[in-house]
Amino acid sequence: MQTKQPQAPEDAAGTASQFPGFSAWVFEWFAGLERDNSREYFSATRDRYEAEVRGALTLMLSELSGTFGGAVRVFRQQNDMRFAPALPYKRRTYGVLDFEAPVRPRLYADISARGLYSGTGYQRLAPDQLNRYREAVADDQSGAQLAATLATLQDSGLELITDSLTAVPRGYPRDHARAALLKVRSLLAGRLTTGDSGIARDDALNHVAGTWRAAAGLNSWLEEHVGPSTLAPRERWPRRPAKPSEPAG
């Protein structure tokens, strides 16, 4: 669930402030949140969080949107307790550049105790996307193109993040040349830069923009061969059937 974005702070002249980078305190704050994930800790530090964590991330994405396009969305820090998460607060603050006309893969960035991460791709492919993806992977031309694209991404220092089945999906040979790719249900690429002593403005912008540019080949392949889901939201990820010991409602 997303929340309304905070307004960018203004300087004395009344113009929106420039993204300042992420101070060392930002990473200290996340380390503190990992030690004490409580309402008391969050409330006591909320003003600085709003300015130096959420506000700075919003400013960074807003600045990058001038180059990459897309609408800035920064997501809430609080976990939805209705789904019984272990902790009341997320241990990272994250946002995206969202593209709706036409729909394209989101460009993602997050800040946490480990540093500044940026990435892109498709997460949790819907059933119609999975069908198109697997057909493209199985095809000799488009499948080979994807394998070469992913190898190039990894050579450039990007990490691939996949959510894969344990076996090749039904209808495809187990010994298929791209069996590992056929098992994939999410396909993203990104990289992390650490920030124990803070991350300067230019370093942060160059890291995120460079990652997105390096992953452009993956997004081009996904847009051409997979595209957005055309299913209704309830049909994309149907609810898991209740186990006998679980209430059906």
Residue, then its C-alpha position, 0 to 999 in steps of 0.5 A: m500500500q502506498t501513501k501520499q508522498p511528502q512534499a519536497p522541503e523548500d529553501a529560503a527562496g521557496t524552490a524545491s530542495q535538491f537531493p542532498g545524498f544520504s548522510a551517515w545518520v541514515f544508515e545509523w537510523f536503519a541499524g537502530l531500527e533493526r535493533d529496536n523495531s518499535r513505535e517508540y524508536f520510530s516516533a522519537t526519530r520520525d522528524r529526521y526520518e521524514a527529512e533525511v530518509r524518506g524525503a531524500l529518497t523522494l527527492m532522488l527519485s524525483e530528480l531521476s524521473g527527469t531523465f528516465g520519466g515515470a511517476v514517483r511512488v514511495f511506499r509506507q514504512q509501516n508494515d500492514m499488521r493485518f497480515a501478521p508480519a513479525l515487525p511493525y516497521k519495514r527495515r528498508t525504505y523503497g520507492v519506484l518510478d512507475f510507468e502506466a502509459p504504456v505500462r513498462p517495468r518499474l525502476y526501483a530503489d531502496i535505502s537500508a542499513r546495508g546501503l543503497y540498492s537499485g534494480t528493475g525487471y518483473q517480479r512475480l509474473a502473473p499466469d498470462q505473463l508466465n505463459r508468454y515468458r516461457e514461450a519466449v524462453a523456449d524459442d531458439q531465437s528469443g531464448a538465446q537473446l535473453a540468455a545473452t542479455l543476462a550474461t551481459l548484465q552479470d558481466s557488468g556487475l548486476e545481480l540477478i534475482t529470481d524466484s524459481l520453481t524446483a522443476v521445469p514446468r509441465g510441457y517443457p523437456r527437463d533437459h531443455a537448454r534453458a531449463a533454469l530460465l524456464k523455472v523462473r517466476s520473477l526476473l530482476a537485476g540490480r546492485l548494491t552500494t554500501g553507505d556506512s559513512g554516507i553516500a554523496r549526492d552524485d555517487a547515489l545518482n550515478h549508482v542508481a542511474g547506472t544500474w537502470r541503464a545497465a539493466a535496460g536490455l533486460n527490460s527491453w526483452l521483457e517489454e517485447h516478449v512478456g509485457p504487462s498482465t491483461l488479467a484482472p487483479r484478482e486473477r493474477w495471483p489467486r488466493r492459496p486454497a485453505k489447508p484443512s486446519e485453516p479457516a476458509g474465510 
